[in-house]
Amino acid sequence: MIGAHDSVRPIYESSRRFWTYKDEVKLILNLLGRKLLKVQDLITDRLRFEEAAEAYNKLINAKEKTLGIILKWKEN
């Protein structure tokens, strides 16, 4: 996930207001693991990895309809 203020994040050390990339990833994974961050509604498509070109095409040409795409590497 990339936020609007991603460019102002410090590279090395955290402070009270500015987290590093590592801090943010740790928090996101923690929230996902505890099922406190709901991401299901952010997924608009699930495509096979062979359809990656179609996925990128949707991200470029159908921005208003496409929020997130998951590329499936194996069938479940």
MOBEL-V923809 format. One record per residue. N is the residue number from 0. RES is the residue in one small letter. PSI is psi in whole degrees, 0 to 359 (none if undefined). Layout:
<<N	RES	PSI> <N	RES	PSI>>
//
This chain:
<<0	m	137> <1	i	128> <2	g	172> <3	a	333> <4	h	25> <5	d	326> <6	s	346> <7	v	4> <8	r	134> <9	p	151> <10	i	320> <11	y	295> <12	e	144> <13	s	156> <14	s	185> <15	r	324> <16	r	338> <17	f	118> <18	w	154> <19	t	169> <20	y	317> <21	k	319> <22	d	316> <23	e	316> <24	v	317> <25	k	315> <26	l	313> <27	i	314> <28	l	323> <29	n	313> <30	l	320> <31	l	316> <32	g	327> <33	r	4> <34	k	35> <35	l	349> <36	l	113> <37	k	115> <38	v	355> <39	q	318> <40	d	350> <41	l	349> <42	i	117> <43	t	337> <44	d	151> <45	r	117> <46	l	154> <47	r	152> <48	f	335> <49	e	343> <50	e	21> <51	a	322> <52	a	318> <53	e	320> <54	a	311> <55	y	323> <56	n	317> <57	k	319> <58	l	328> <59	i	315> <60	n	350> <61	a	48> <62	k	324> <63	e	342> <64	k	350> <65	t	121> <66	l	309> <67	g	140> <68	i	133> <69	i	129> <70	l	121> <71	k	125> <72	w	342> <73	k	151> <74	e	141> <75	n	none>>
//
